[in-house]
Each structure stands twice: as C-alpha cells, then as structure tokens.
Amino acid sequence: MCFFINATYEFLRWSYDMNPECYRLLLFRYIFAVAAGIYAYRQHRMRTLQGLTMMMAGLLYLLGIFYFGFEPPIFDYWKNTNLYATFFIAPTIIWILQKNRIKCRLVEVIGRASYHIFLTQMIYYAGYYTKICATINNRWSQLVLGVGICVVIGILFEAIDRLIIKNFVSEVQKRIANKKGCL
C-alpha cells in the first residue's frame, strides 16, 4: 500500500512539475522507506526469495543509474535515494535485524535520532553547506564535516526534544491530577 502511495506521489510530483526544494522536504517521498523501517522493526522477518527479489530489483536500478546512464522517466530528482533504491536497502536492514547483528549503543542512538538528524540535514544543506564548500575544497573533508555536524546536532536536538516533551507531559499529568485543566 505504501509503495503505491509513494509511487502516486512521485507521479503527481512529476506531472505537476513540483519545485525541487519543496519536493525534497516533504515526507511523502519517504513513505515506502518509513513503512519498510516500521515493518523491519515490528516483524524482523522476511522470506528469503522476497528479500532477494527486492534486492536484485534495487541493485539493478542503482547499477542502471550509476553505471549505465539509465534515466527513469518519472524520477527527475534524487534518483539514487528514491522509491526503487529502497528495494535494495530494506531487505538488507531486515536481515541484519533478523540475525540481531547490530548491538551497538551508537547505532541505537543514531537510529532513535534519525528524524531529528534528517531535519538537521534539511537546514544544513539548505543554508550552510555552500558556505562550508566555499571554505573547504576537499570533498572528503566536506563529507566528514557534513555528516559529523548533522549527526551530532541531530542527536542533541533529539535529546532536547525528548526532555521538553517529557517535562510537558509531566506538567500536563500534574494539572490533570490536580484538576486544574491542561492549559
């Protein structure tokens, strides 16, 4: 279902020639990836043939994009991180979770803060990336700095957000218990 919602969004974006800046910020282009992540978290199981079929489809798509000059008709922007690329990564993540091979606190922290890291990336690449590129000419340094800044600030953002929500919920619960109302 989410695949079709995502595909419909991509088709409508292409049909109406949506602004690329608006397109990259909207969650609709990630619906299938989010659904795959939820599926991986809740199920932790995938049939081998289903996973291999998805991986092969995703791999063929990525090879076509990067090495054979394939130009998908609908995907004008973000060709390597779109709906079809998710076919490659989703089974990989699900199989890693099935085997329970990731037992790393840092990966858990980054995973919990992934949405906040995403929001940080949107701000970073919209405004600060060009300034950093003008200052630092080495692509590897730009990459390491960009990932580092986005991950660290995203983790801090998530921790502050969690603290604010925790305090807000606690205050609401106190007010309800004292019958003072929520506001």
N, C-alpha and C positions, 0 to 999 in steps of 0.2 A: 504494500500500500504506500509506504513512504517513498519507495523508488518512483512510483507513478506521480506522487505529489511533487517530488524533486524534478522529475523529467518534465512535468507540465509547467513548473516554474521556469525551467530553462527554456522551454519552447516559447512561453509568453514573453520572457525577457528578450529573446532573440526576435520575436515577431514585432514587439513594440520598441525595439532598439533602446533598451534601458541604459541610463547613464552608468558607466563602469564603476564610478565611485559609489553610487548607491547600491549597485549590484553586489559589490564585494562586502558590503556591510550587513546585508540582510541575511537572516538566519535560514531562509528558505533554500538557499543553495547548499546548505549543510544538513538538510532534513534526513537524507539517507545515511549519512555518516553518523549523525546523532542516534538514529534508530539502530544502526549496526552496533554502536557502542553500548546502548541500552541492552540490546539482545545479548551481547557478549557478557555484560555484567550479570544479567539475570539468568541466562541459560548455561553459559560456559560449555555448550556442546554444539557441534556442527558435524554433519555427515561428511565423511572424507570426500566422496565424489562431488557433493555440493560445493565444498570448500575448494577443491582442486579446479572445478569448472569456473568458479568465480575468479580464482587467482589467475587462471590462464586467460580469461577474458580481459581482466585488468592488465595483465602483463602484455598481452598483445596490443591493447590500446596504448599503454605507455611506450612500448617499443615503437609503435607506429608514429606517435607524437615526436619522440626524441630522435629516432634514427632514420625514419623513412619519410619524414615530411608530411605525415598524414594531417589533414586539416578537417576536423569534424565540422559538419555543416551548421550545427546549432551553437557549439561552444566557441565563441569568439574570444572570451577572456578566461584566464585561469585554467588553461587546458590541462595542465598536469595535476591539478588538485580538484577535479570536478567529480561528478557522479560516477563516471566509469573508473576513475582511478581508485575509488573506494572499494571496488571489487577486488583489487589486489591486496590492499592493506587489511580489510576487515577479517578475512579468514586467518591471516597471519596472527593478528591480535587475539582472536578467539582461540586458536591453537595454543598460543603461549599461555593464555589464561587456563585452558584445559589442563595443560601439563603443570600449571602452577609454578612456572619457572621464574617469574618475577617476584622476588621477595626483597624489595629494596625500599627503604623508607623514602629516599629522594624521589623515586618514581611515583610512590603513593602521594607525596606532597604535590608534585607537579601535576599529577592526574586530578587531584582534588581542586587545584587552582587553574585547571585548563581553560575554563571560560574566562576567568579574570586575565589570564595570560593572553588569550585571544583579544579581549578588549584593549589591553595594553598595546598589543601589536597594531591594532587599528589606529590608535593615536600616534604611536611611534612612527609607523611607516607613512602616515599621512602628513606628519609635520617635521619630525626630527631626523629622519633617515637621510634626506637630501643634504641637510646641514653637516651630518657626520661624513657623508660621501665627499663633500667638498673639502673636509679637513683631512680625512684618511683615504689614501689612494689604494691601499692594499685590500683586495676583495675578501681575503680570508679574515683579515682583522675586522672589516666591516661586518662580516657574518658572525664572528665570535662575539663582537661587541653587541650587535643587534639581538642575538639570541640571549646573551647574558642579561642585558638590560630588560628585555621583555619578560624573561623567566623570573628574575629577582623581583622586579616591580610587581609583576602579576601575583607572585606568592605573597608579597607584602600586602597588596591590595586585597587579596582573598582573606588574609588573617585579620585585617582591619574590618573588612565587611562582615566576617563571621562574628567578631567582637561586638560590632554595632548591632547586628541582628540579635545576638544573644542578650544584650542589655535591653534592647527594645522589647523583646518577648518577655523578659523577666519583669520589666516595668508594667507591661500590659497585664500580665498574670497577677501582679500585686494589686493593680487597680480593680481588676475583676473580683479578686478575693475580698477587697475592702468595699466593694460595691460603689466605687466612685466613677465607674464608666471608663471607657478606653481613652477618651480624649481629654 
